[in-house]
Amino acid sequence: MPLRLFHSSGDLMADRRFEFARDLQLKGDLPAAADLIEQAIELAPNFTSAWFTLGEIRAQLGERDKAIAAFRKSREADPDDKHGAHLHLIRLGDEQLSEMPKAYVQALFDQYAPRFEHVLVNDLGYRAPSLIFKAVVAARVAAKKPALFKRAIDLGCGTGLAAAAFAKQVDQFTGIDLSPGMIKQARATGLYAELEVADMIEGLRSKDDGCVNLVVAADAFVYLSDLAPVLSEAQRVLASGGVLAFTLETHDGNGIVLGEGLRYAHSAEYARDAIAMAGLKLLTLEPASPRVENNEPVKGLVVVVEKT
């Protein structure tokens, strides 16, 4: 995953103590790390990265109330919440399940962009684009329709792996991603006619009704809690007979959960209901692992739907 986000406190001594604390945290000496972090915060009371890291350490120590207090301080110091303290507060049961801070997602992937493909493909066995491609081709063959599309939108396009998978099937691709760093990488591929820095829903809302024949979202909806808005907008921009294909992470329970990896997992039942509510026809919903994490396949779903 990306290098750790760090925002300097502006105080050299505070930054240095923070660095020492991080070393101790990584070595497992959590009480000593917490003590050093608190010293850094005394020097720089609005040190966002220190408050966030203190929250992590307190959570690791099982000190829930102290962890919550630290994560709240992190968000107070940075209301945009680039570190994602809100997600940890959800995991700790202090806040209700809700959407990720946009600034967090953008910062996460801006950092990740230069090493994204290498880490995903070589370290995590990433295969969401190939899963989607195979599922779309199979669904089109079953319907006796060609798996060829004039215009397509790649939601959360990243560096362009999904567009590469569909390069021979799509005449014109538009990529949408919240991260300027990812858009820069995608532009270098030459696979896209258009590229836009926007979140997925905003990007779709800027498009005309019925303007595309295919929408793909490879490992992108895991950063959305409520799928209703994106499914509704995808349904609107698809032409009649158009296809939406995506992957999800899933779990054995009901509804939506925020997993340990700070990505949303949607149950199969939730996905079916959301698809039906959006007025889309379900063609494929099958178990499929999009990647490996901690040496274990991530539980997932590959989904293909059609606008009738």
Secondary structure, DSSP 8 states (H G I E B T S, - for coil): ---------S-HHHHHHHHHHHHHHHHT-HHHHHHHHHHHHHH-TT-HHHHHHHHHHHHHTT-HHHHHHHHHHHHHH-TT-TT-HHHHHHHTTSS------HHHHHHHHHHHGGGHHIIIIIIS---HHHHHHHHHHHHHHHTT--S-EEEEEEET-TTSHHHHHTTTTEEEEEEEES-HHHHHHHHTTT--SEEEES-HHHHHHTS-TT-EEEEEESS-GGG-S--HHHHHHHHHHEEEEEEEEEEEE--SSSSEEE-TTS-EEE-HHHHHHHHHHTT-EEEEEEE----EETTEE--EEEEEEE--
